[in-house]
Amino acid sequence: MPIIVNLDVIMAKRKMSLNELSEKVELTLSNLSILKTGKAKAIRFSTLEAICQALDCQPGDILEFVEDK
């Protein structure tokens, strides 16, 4: 898939655990884990906004487009 989710990288830089982020964005651990592993098919803008606020980052820090070769 050409969209790469770098949530784990940003979380590591912010030294935030999945549990902490889950509490801050009010998202279940399982849904957050699906997003973190890149298995999510979609993300709501409201969820992306909450994640960006919690991690003090931009959407482009979390989502990256990589062309298939």
N, C-alpha and C positions, 0 to 999 in steps of 0.2 A: 504494500500500500504506500503511495507516495506521500501521505501525511504522517509525519513522525511526531510522537508525543514525548516531549522532554520533561515531563512533570517530575520524574525521579531525580533528574539532574538539578532542577531548581530547588526541589525539596532538600536535597543534600547540601546545596550551597547555603540554604537558609537554616540548616540543621533542624528541620522540622520532620517529625514522624508522620506516618499515615494517620495514626490515631489523632494527633493534634490537628492536622489539616481537616480531618473528618469532622471534628467538633467545631472548628471555626467556620466551615462552609456549610454545616448542617447537611452533610451528605453521608450516606451509609458507607461503611468500610468496603463493602463488596462493590458498590458502584464506583467508588474512588479507585479501587484496585483495578477494575475493568478499564477505566480511563488511563491509569498509570501504565498498564501493560500494553496499551495501544490496541486493545480489543474492542473499544467502543466504536460504534458506527456513527454516532452523532454526539454533540454536546450543546446544551442550551447556552445562550449568551448570558443568562442570569447566573448559571453555574460557572462559566468561564470568568465572569466579572468577580464573583465571590472568591474564586481561587486566586485571581490576580491581586485582589485586595489583601487576602490573607498572606500571600507570598511576596507582596510588594514587587510585582513584576508586570510585564506587558504580555498580551496574548501571544505575540511573536516569540517570546521567550519560551513558551510552553509548546506551541504548535509550529512545525516546520514542514515546508513542502520540499520534497526531494524527487526529482524526475527519475522515472524508471529508465534504466539503460539497456 
